[in-house]
Each structure stands twice: as structure tokens, then as C-alpha cells.
Amino acid sequence: MSRITACLQNLKQQNKKALIPFITAGDPQLDASVVLMHTLAGNGADIIELGIPFSDPMADGPVIQLADERALENGVTTTHVLNMVKEFRQTNQETPIVLMGYLNPIEAYGYEQFA
């Protein structure tokens, strides 16, 4: 069973809702993301949604657009995002992580390599 399924089933059994905060990887700083992920998990986040920065996030609102812009200015790449998840997993194997982003960076990274 996936971490997401287990988390949601557990919450359902307790008649609770999920707290799923979103952060853009690399915003406000590259080295802050993993710290933020641990802070969120330690303060009640059931699942963490981690945004992959994209240069043209037109389907998102201004807050995420600006966060993506700052992250890209910080040099964040898809490789960085995946490494952030890997680093987070070294000390937290329970909290589910959901990646949010556009197809373009994943396509550029390579579908097989991303999977």
C-alpha cells in the first residue's frame, strides 16, 4: 500500500481531514526546502505537496508563479527536487510527498529517468 493510501485510510478511520500544505522546492532558498518539509511534517502535515518550479506556470496563481520564479533564480532543477525528496526520506519515511508540476520539466528530465 502506498504512503498516500495508508495515510488517507488512517485519517478516514479516525473521521479526520488531511492537512496537505504546498511549498515550491527551492523557495525561498535551495537549502531551506528540506528543513521546511521536516517542519511541516513535525507540525501536523499529513501529506506534503512539493512543487517542481517551472518558468511559465500559467495555470497557477501569482503566489505560485512568484515562488517558481524565485526558485528558478536560485537554480533549482528537477534533479534538485528529487534529491530533496531523497534527503527528506533519510529521516522521514512516513510522510507522503506528492510532486506537483508541469509536464515540460519532466519531459526535459526524461520520463523513464523521472519514474
DSSP file (Angstrom, degrees, kcal/mol; ACC not computed):
  #  RESIDUE AA STRUCTURE BP1 BP2  ACC     N-H-->O    O-->H-N    N-H-->O    O-->H-N    TCO  KAPPA ALPHA  PHI   PSI    X-CA   Y-CA   Z-CA
    1    1 A M              0   0    0      0, 0.0     2,-0.0     0, 0.0     0, 0.0   0.000 360.0 360.0 360.0 138.6    0.0    0.0    0.0
    2    2 A S     >  -     0   0    0      1,-0.1     4,-2.6     4,-0.0     5,-0.2  -0.288 360.0-114.6 -72.3 160.2    1.3    3.4   -0.9
    3    3 A R  H  > S+     0   0    0      1,-0.2     4,-2.5     2,-0.2     5,-0.2   0.885 117.5  52.2 -59.7 -38.8    2.1    6.0    1.8
    4    4 A I  H  > S+     0   0    0      2,-0.2     4,-2.7     1,-0.2     5,-0.2   0.948 110.6  45.6 -65.0 -49.1   -0.7    8.2    0.4
    5    5 A T  H  > S+     0   0    0      1,-0.2     4,-2.7     2,-0.2     5,-0.2   0.927 114.2  48.8 -60.4 -46.0   -3.3    5.5    0.6
    6    6 A A  H  X S+     0   0    0     -4,-2.6     4,-2.3     1,-0.2    -1,-0.2   0.916 112.6  48.5 -60.6 -43.8   -2.3    4.4    4.1
    7    7 A C  H  X S+     0   0    0     -4,-2.5     4,-2.3    -5,-0.2    -2,-0.2   0.941 114.1  44.6 -61.6 -49.2   -2.4    8.0    5.3
    8    8 A L  H  X S+     0   0    0     -4,-2.7     4,-2.3     2,-0.2    -2,-0.2   0.872 113.1  50.5 -68.0 -37.0   -5.8    8.7    3.8
    9    9 A Q  H  X S+     0   0    0     -4,-2.7     4,-2.4    -5,-0.2    -1,-0.2   0.915 110.6  50.2 -65.0 -41.9   -7.3    5.4    5.0
   10   10 A N  H  X S+     0   0    0     -4,-2.3     4,-1.3    -5,-0.2    -2,-0.2   0.920 112.0  47.1 -61.5 -44.6   -6.0    6.1    8.5
   11   11 A L  H  <>S+     0   0    0     -4,-2.3     5,-2.9     1,-0.2     4,-0.3   0.899 110.8  52.3 -64.2 -40.5   -7.5    9.6    8.5
   12   12 A K  H ><5S+     0   0    0     -4,-2.3     3,-1.4     1,-0.2    -2,-0.2   0.911 106.4  53.1 -62.4 -42.6  -10.8    8.3    7.2
   13   13 A Q  H 3<5S+     0   0    0     -4,-2.4    -1,-0.2     1,-0.3    -2,-0.2   0.815 112.6  45.3 -62.2 -29.7  -10.9    5.7   10.0
   14   14 A Q  T 3<5S-     0   0    0     -4,-1.3    -1,-0.3    -3,-0.2    -2,-0.2   0.389 112.9-121.3 -92.5   2.5  -10.4    8.5   12.5
   15   15 A N  T < 5 +     0   0    0     -3,-1.4     2,-0.3    -4,-0.3    -3,-0.2   0.896  68.0 136.8  56.5  42.7  -13.0   10.7   10.7
   16   16 A K      < -     0   0    0     -5,-2.9     2,-0.2    -6,-0.1    -1,-0.2  -0.791  52.1-123.9-116.6 160.1  -10.3   13.3   10.2
   17   17 A K        -     0   0    0     -2,-0.3     2,-0.4    -3,-0.1    -3,-0.0  -0.653  30.5-108.4 -97.3 158.3   -9.4   15.5    7.2
   18   18 A A        -     0   0    0     -2,-0.2     2,-0.7     2,-0.0    27,-0.1  -0.705  15.7-146.2 -90.5 137.4   -5.9   15.7    5.7
   19   19 A L        +     0   0    0     -2,-0.4    27,-2.4    25,-0.3    28,-1.5  -0.920  24.7 174.1 -98.7 114.2   -3.7   18.7    6.1
   20   20 A I        -     0   0    0     -2,-0.7    28,-0.2    26,-0.2     2,-0.1  -0.776   8.6-170.1-126.6  85.2   -1.7   18.9    2.8
   21   21 A P        -     0   0    0      0, 0.0    28,-2.8     0, 0.0     2,-0.4  -0.383  11.8-140.1 -74.2 155.4    0.5   22.1    2.7
   22   22 A F  E     +a   49   0A   0     26,-0.2     2,-0.3    -2,-0.1    28,-0.2  -0.942  22.4 171.4-116.5 136.0    2.2   23.1   -0.5
   23   23 A I  E     -a   50   0A   0     26,-2.2    28,-3.2    -2,-0.4     2,-0.5  -0.988  31.9-123.5-136.0 150.5    5.7   24.5   -0.9
   24   24 A T  E >   -a   51   0A   0     -2,-0.3     3,-1.9    26,-0.2    28,-0.1  -0.819  36.7-112.4 -90.2 126.9    7.7   25.2   -4.0
   25   25 A A  T 3  S+     0   0    0     26,-2.4     5,-0.1    -2,-0.5    56,-0.1  -0.366 101.0  18.1 -59.2 128.5   11.1   23.4   -4.0
   26   26 A G  T 3  S+     0   0    0      3,-0.3    -1,-0.3     4,-0.3     4,-0.2   0.493  93.2 148.2  89.2   4.1   13.9   25.9   -3.7
   27   27 A D  S <  S+     0   0    0     -3,-1.9    -1,-0.2     1,-0.2    -3,-0.2  -0.982  72.5   3.5-119.4 124.8   11.8   28.8   -2.4
   28   28 A P  S    S-     0   0    0      0, 0.0     2,-0.3     0, 0.0    -1,-0.2  -0.980 145.5 -10.5 -86.1 -18.7   12.8   30.9   -0.6
   29   29 A Q    >>  -     0   0    0      1,-0.1     3,-1.3    45,-0.0     4,-0.7  -0.982  61.6-118.8-141.2 152.4   16.3   29.3   -0.7
   30   30 A L  G >4 S+     0   0    0     -2,-0.3     3,-0.8     1,-0.3     4,-0.4   0.909 114.1  46.4 -55.3 -46.7   17.5   26.0   -2.1
   31   31 A D  G 34 S+     0   0    0      1,-0.2     4,-0.5     2,-0.1    -1,-0.3   0.507 102.4  67.2 -79.9  -2.1   18.8   24.7    1.3
   32   32 A A  G <> S+     0   0    0     -3,-1.3     4,-2.8     1,-0.1    -1,-0.2   0.696  80.0  78.3 -87.5 -19.7   15.5   25.7    3.1
   33   33 A S  H <X S+     0   0    0     -3,-0.8     4,-2.6    -4,-0.7     5,-0.2   0.913  94.5  43.7 -62.3 -48.2   13.2   23.2    1.4
   34   34 A V  H  > S+     0   0    0     -4,-0.4     4,-2.4     2,-0.2    -1,-0.2   0.898 114.4  51.7 -65.9 -38.5   14.1   20.0    3.3
   35   35 A V  H  > S+     0   0    0     -4,-0.5     4,-2.4     1,-0.2    -2,-0.2   0.931 111.1  48.2 -60.8 -45.2   14.1   22.0    6.5
   36   36 A L  H  X S+     0   0    0     -4,-2.8     4,-2.9     2,-0.2    -2,-0.2   0.900 109.0  53.4 -62.1 -40.8   10.6   23.3    5.7
   37   37 A M  H  X S+     0   0    0     -4,-2.6     4,-2.5     1,-0.2    -1,-0.2   0.923 111.1  45.6 -61.0 -44.2    9.5   19.8    4.8
   38   38 A H  H  X S+     0   0    0     -4,-2.4     4,-2.5     2,-0.2    -1,-0.2   0.886 112.3  51.9 -66.2 -38.0   10.6   18.5    8.2
   39   39 A T  H  X S+     0   0    0     -4,-2.4     4,-0.8     2,-0.2    -2,-0.2   0.924 111.1  47.1 -63.5 -44.4    9.0   21.4    9.9
   40   40 A L  H ><>S+     0   0    0     -4,-2.9     5,-2.4     1,-0.2     3,-0.9   0.941 113.8  47.2 -61.6 -47.7    5.7   20.8    8.1
   41   41 A A  H ><5S+     0   0    0     -4,-2.5     3,-1.1     1,-0.2    -2,-0.2   0.890 111.5  51.6 -62.1 -39.1    5.8   17.1    8.9
   42   42 A G  H 3<5S+     0   0    0     -4,-2.5    -1,-0.2     1,-0.2    -2,-0.2   0.626 109.1  51.9 -73.3 -12.7    6.6   17.8   12.6
   43   43 A N  T <<5S-     0   0    0     -3,-0.9    -1,-0.2    -4,-0.8    -2,-0.2   0.035 131.4 -76.2-116.3  26.1    3.8   20.2   12.9
   44   44 A G  T < 5S+     0   0    0     -3,-1.1   -25,-0.3     1,-0.3     2,-0.3   0.459  72.2 151.7 105.4   0.7    0.9   18.1   11.6
   45   45 A A      < -     0   0    0     -5,-2.4    -1,-0.3     1,-0.2   -25,-0.2  -0.501  24.7-167.5 -65.9 128.2    1.2   17.9    7.9
   46   46 A D  S    S+     0   0    0    -27,-2.4     2,-0.3     1,-0.3   -26,-0.2   0.853  76.0   7.1 -82.5 -37.7   -0.3   14.6    6.8
   47   47 A I  S    S-     0   0    0    -28,-1.5     2,-0.5    48,-0.2    -1,-0.3  -0.979  72.4-141.2-140.7 145.7    1.0   14.9    3.2
   48   48 A I  E     - b   0  97A   0     48,-2.6    50,-2.9    -2,-0.3     2,-0.6  -0.959   6.4-152.5-114.8 128.3    3.4   17.4    1.7
   49   49 A E  E     -ab  22  98A   0    -28,-2.8   -26,-2.2    -2,-0.5     2,-0.6  -0.885  14.0-164.6 -98.2 119.8    2.9   18.7   -1.8
   50   50 A L  E     -ab  23  99A   0     48,-3.0    50,-2.3    -2,-0.6     2,-0.3  -0.920  10.4-140.7-112.4 117.6    6.2   19.8   -3.3
   51   51 A G  E     -ab  24 100A   0    -28,-3.2   -26,-2.4    -2,-0.6    50,-0.2  -0.577   3.2-142.1 -82.2 134.5    6.2   22.0   -6.4
   52   52 A I        -     0   0    0     48,-3.1    50,-0.4    -2,-0.3    26,-0.1  -0.858  33.8-118.3 -89.4 116.1    8.6   21.5   -9.2
   53   53 A P        -     0   0    0      0, 0.0     2,-0.3     0, 0.0    28,-0.1  -0.223  34.0-173.1 -60.5 143.8    9.5   25.0  -10.4
   54   54 A F        -     0   0    0     11,-0.1    18,-0.1     1,-0.1    17,-0.1  -0.991  28.8-132.5-139.5 144.9    8.6   25.9  -14.0
   55   55 A S  S    S+     0   0    0     -2,-0.3    -1,-0.1     1,-0.3    14,-0.0   0.654 102.6  33.6 -73.7 -16.8    9.4   29.0  -16.0
   56   56 A D        +     0   0    0     12,-0.0     2,-2.3    13,-0.0    -1,-0.3  -0.443  65.4 166.6-138.1  62.8    5.9   29.5  -17.3
   57   57 A P    >   +     0   0    0      0, 0.0     3,-1.5     0, 0.0     8,-0.1  -0.372  12.8 155.2 -80.9  65.1    3.4   28.4  -14.7
   58   58 A M  T 3   +     0   0    0     -2,-2.3     7,-0.0     1,-0.3     0, 0.0   0.698  65.3  60.6 -69.6 -20.4    0.4   30.0  -16.3
   59   59 A A  T 3  S+     0   0    0     -3,-0.2    -1,-0.3     2,-0.0     2,-0.2   0.550  97.9  75.9 -82.7  -6.1   -2.2   27.6  -14.7
   60   60 A D  S <  S-     0   0    0     -3,-1.5     0, 0.0     1,-0.1     0, 0.0  -0.633  84.7-109.2-102.9 162.3   -1.1   28.8  -11.3
   61   61 A G     >  -     0   0    0     -2,-0.2     4,-2.3     1,-0.1     3,-0.2  -0.179  42.8 -88.0 -80.6 179.2   -1.9   32.0   -9.5
   62   62 A P  H  > S+     0   0    0      0, 0.0     4,-2.4     0, 0.0     5,-0.2   0.797 121.8  58.4 -63.0 -31.2    0.5   34.8   -8.7
   63   63 A V  H  > S+     0   0    0      2,-0.2     4,-2.0     1,-0.2     5,-0.1   0.952 112.8  38.2 -65.3 -48.2    1.8   33.4   -5.4
   64   64 A I  H  > S+     0   0    0      2,-0.2     4,-2.8     1,-0.2     5,-0.2   0.867 113.7  57.0 -71.3 -35.6    3.0   30.1   -7.0
   65   65 A Q  H  X S+     0   0    0     -4,-2.3     4,-2.2     1,-0.2    -2,-0.2   0.938 110.6  43.7 -58.7 -46.3    4.2   31.9  -10.1
   66   66 A L  H  X S+     0   0    0     -4,-2.4     4,-2.6     2,-0.2    -2,-0.2   0.879 112.3  52.7 -68.0 -37.4    6.5   34.2   -8.0
   67   67 A A  H  X S+     0   0    0     -4,-2.0     4,-2.5    -5,-0.2    -2,-0.2   0.916 110.2  48.6 -63.4 -42.0    7.6   31.2   -5.9
   68   68 A D  H  X S+     0   0    0     -4,-2.8     4,-2.6     2,-0.2     5,-0.2   0.910 110.5  51.7 -62.2 -41.9    8.6   29.4   -9.1
   69   69 A E  H  X S+     0   0    0     -4,-2.2     4,-2.2    -5,-0.2    -2,-0.2   0.930 111.5  46.1 -61.0 -46.2   10.4   32.4  -10.3
   70   70 A R  H  X S+     0   0    0     -4,-2.6     4,-1.5     2,-0.2    -1,-0.2   0.917 112.5  50.7 -63.6 -42.8   12.4   32.7   -7.1
   71   71 A A  H  <>S+     0   0    0     -4,-2.5     5,-2.2     1,-0.2    -2,-0.2   0.914 110.8  48.2 -62.4 -42.7   13.2   29.0   -7.1
   72   72 A L  H ><5S+     0   0    0     -4,-2.6     3,-1.6     1,-0.2    -1,-0.2   0.881 108.1  54.5 -66.4 -36.9   14.4   29.1  -10.7
   73   73 A E  H 3<5S+     0   0    0     -4,-2.2    -1,-0.2     1,-0.3    -2,-0.2   0.816 104.6  56.2 -62.9 -28.8   16.6   32.2   -9.8
   74   74 A N  T 3<5S-     0   0    0     -4,-1.5    -1,-0.3    -5,-0.2    -2,-0.2   0.450 123.2-110.3 -81.0  -1.0   18.0   30.0   -7.0
   75   75 A G  T < 5 +     0   0    0     -3,-1.6    -3,-0.2     1,-0.2     2,-0.2   0.648  55.3 169.4  85.9  15.8   19.0   27.5   -9.7
   76   76 A V      < +     0   0    0     -5,-2.2     2,-0.2   -50,-0.1    -1,-0.2  -0.412   6.8 179.5 -68.9 133.5   16.5   24.7   -8.8
   77   77 A T     >  -     0   0    0     -2,-0.2     4,-2.0     1,-0.1     5,-0.1  -0.753  46.0 -99.4-122.6 171.7   16.2   21.9  -11.3
   78   78 A T  H  > S+     0   0    0     -2,-0.2     4,-2.4     1,-0.2     5,-0.2   0.878 124.8  57.1 -59.8 -37.4   14.2   18.7  -11.4
   79   79 A T  H  > S+     0   0    0      1,-0.2     4,-2.2     2,-0.2    -1,-0.2   0.916 104.9  51.0 -59.5 -43.5   17.3   16.9  -10.1
   80   80 A H  H  > S+     0   0    0      2,-0.2     4,-2.2     1,-0.2    -2,-0.2   0.926 109.0  51.4 -58.5 -44.9   17.4   19.2   -7.1
   81   81 A V  H  X S+     0   0    0     -4,-2.0     4,-1.9     1,-0.2    -2,-0.2   0.936 110.9  46.6 -60.7 -47.9   13.7   18.5   -6.3
   82   82 A L  H  X S+     0   0    0     -4,-2.4     4,-2.1     1,-0.2    -1,-0.2   0.868 111.7  52.0 -64.0 -35.7   14.2   14.7   -6.5
   83   83 A N  H  X S+     0   0    0     -4,-2.2     4,-2.6    -5,-0.2    -1,-0.2   0.841 105.2  56.2 -68.4 -32.6   17.3   15.0   -4.3
   84   84 A M  H  X S+     0   0    0     -4,-2.2     4,-2.7     2,-0.2    -2,-0.2   0.924 108.4  47.0 -62.5 -43.9   15.3   17.0   -1.8
   85   85 A V  H  X S+     0   0    0     -4,-1.9     4,-2.4     2,-0.2    -2,-0.2   0.922 111.8  50.9 -63.2 -43.1   12.8   14.2   -1.5
   86   86 A K  H  X S+     0   0    0     -4,-2.1     4,-0.8     2,-0.2    -2,-0.2   0.916 111.8  47.0 -60.3 -44.1   15.7   11.6   -1.2
   87   87 A E  H >< S+     0   0    0     -4,-2.6     3,-0.9     1,-0.2     4,-0.5   0.916 111.3  51.1 -64.8 -43.1   17.3   13.7    1.6
   88   88 A F  H >X S+     0   0    0     -4,-2.7     4,-1.5     1,-0.2     3,-1.4   0.900 105.6  57.1 -58.5 -42.0   13.9   14.1    3.4
   89   89 A R  H 3< S+     0   0    0     -4,-2.4    -1,-0.2     1,-0.3    -2,-0.2   0.690  88.9  75.1 -65.9 -20.1   13.4   10.3    3.2
   90   90 A Q  T << S+     0   0    0     -3,-0.9    -1,-0.3    -4,-0.8    -2,-0.2   0.824 117.3  15.7 -62.6 -29.5   16.7    9.7    5.1
   91   91 A T  T <4 S+     0   0    0     -3,-1.4     2,-0.4    -4,-0.5    -2,-0.2   0.463 129.7  48.5-123.5  -5.6   15.0   10.7    8.3
   92   92 A N     <  +     0   0    0     -4,-1.5    -1,-0.2    -5,-0.1    -2,-0.1  -0.870  47.9 159.6-139.3 104.6   11.3   10.6    7.5
   93   93 A Q  S    S+     0   0    0     -2,-0.4    -1,-0.1    -3,-0.1    -4,-0.1   0.486  71.5  57.7 -98.7  -4.8   10.0    7.5    5.8
   94   94 A E  S    S+     0   0    0      2,-0.1   -87,-0.1   -87,-0.0    -1,-0.1   0.899  77.1  86.3 -95.3 -46.2    6.3    8.0    6.7
   95   95 A T  S    S-     0   0    0      1,-0.1   -48,-0.2   -48,-0.1   -91,-0.1  -0.396  76.8-127.6 -67.2 120.4    5.1   11.4    5.5
   96   96 A P        -     0   0    0      0, 0.0   -48,-2.6     0, 0.0     2,-0.4  -0.380  18.7-153.5 -66.2 143.9    3.8   11.1    1.9
   97   97 A I  E     -b   48   0A   0    -50,-0.2     2,-0.5    -2,-0.1   -48,-0.2  -0.981   6.5-166.4-118.7 129.5    5.3   13.5   -0.6
   98   98 A V  E     -b   49   0A   0    -50,-2.9   -48,-3.0    -2,-0.4     2,-0.4  -0.973  13.7-142.7-114.8 125.6    3.3   14.5   -3.7
   99   99 A L  E     -b   50   0A   0     -2,-0.5     2,-0.4   -50,-0.2   -48,-0.2  -0.727  15.7-166.7 -87.6 135.8    5.1   16.3   -6.5
  100  100 A M  E     +b   51   0A   0    -50,-2.3   -48,-3.1    -2,-0.4     2,-0.3  -0.980  30.3 105.2-122.1 132.8    3.2   19.0   -8.3
  101  101 A G        -     0   0    0     -2,-0.4     2,-0.2   -50,-0.2   -47,-0.0  -0.981  60.9 -69.5-177.6-171.0    4.3   20.5  -11.6
  102  102 A Y     >  -     0   0    0    -50,-0.4     4,-0.8    -2,-0.3   -50,-0.0  -0.638  38.8-118.4-100.8 159.4    4.0   20.8  -15.3
  103  103 A L  H  > S+     0   0    0     -2,-0.2     4,-3.1     1,-0.2     5,-0.3   0.831 101.3  74.6 -67.1 -32.9    4.9   18.2  -17.9
  104  104 A N  H  > S+     0   0    0      1,-0.2     4,-2.6     2,-0.2     5,-0.2   0.889  96.9  43.8 -53.6 -51.1    7.6   20.3  -19.5
  105  105 A P  H  > S+     0   0    0      0, 0.0     4,-1.9     0, 0.0    -1,-0.2   0.870 115.9  49.4 -64.3 -33.5   10.3   19.9  -16.8
  106  106 A I  H  X S+     0   0    0     -4,-0.8     4,-2.2    -3,-0.2    -2,-0.2   0.907 111.2  49.0 -69.8 -41.2    9.5   16.2  -16.5
  107  107 A E  H  < S+     0   0    0     -4,-3.1     4,-0.3     1,-0.2    -1,-0.2   0.921 112.2  48.4 -62.6 -43.6    9.7   15.7  -20.3
  108  108 A A  H  < S+     0   0    0     -4,-2.6    -1,-0.2    -5,-0.3    -2,-0.2   0.863 112.6  48.8 -64.9 -35.2   13.0   17.6  -20.4
  109  109 A Y  H  < S-     0   0    0     -4,-1.9    -1,-0.2    -5,-0.2    -2,-0.2   0.848 124.4-101.9 -70.8 -35.0   14.3   15.4  -17.5
  110  110 A G     X  -     0   0    0     -4,-2.2     4,-2.7    -5,-0.1     5,-0.2   0.284  15.0-121.7 111.2 121.2   13.2   12.3  -19.2
  111  111 A Y  H  > S+     0   0    0     -4,-0.3     4,-2.4     1,-0.2    -4,-0.1   0.918 111.5  45.7 -57.4 -48.0   10.1   10.2  -18.5
  112  112 A E  H  4 S+     0   0    0      1,-0.2    -1,-0.2     2,-0.2    -2,-0.1   0.908 114.7  47.3 -65.5 -41.9   12.0    7.0  -17.7
  113  113 A Q  H  4 S+     0   0    0      1,-0.2    -1,-0.2     2,-0.2    -2,-0.2   0.885 112.9  49.9 -66.5 -37.8   14.6    8.7  -15.5
  114  114 A F  H  <        0   0    0     -4,-2.7    -2,-0.2     1,-0.3    -1,-0.2   0.894 360.0 360.0 -67.0 -40.5   11.8   10.6  -13.7
  115  115 A A     <        0   0    0     -4,-2.4    -1,-0.3    -5,-0.2    -2,-0.2   0.501 360.0 360.0 -68.6 360.0    9.8    7.5  -13.0
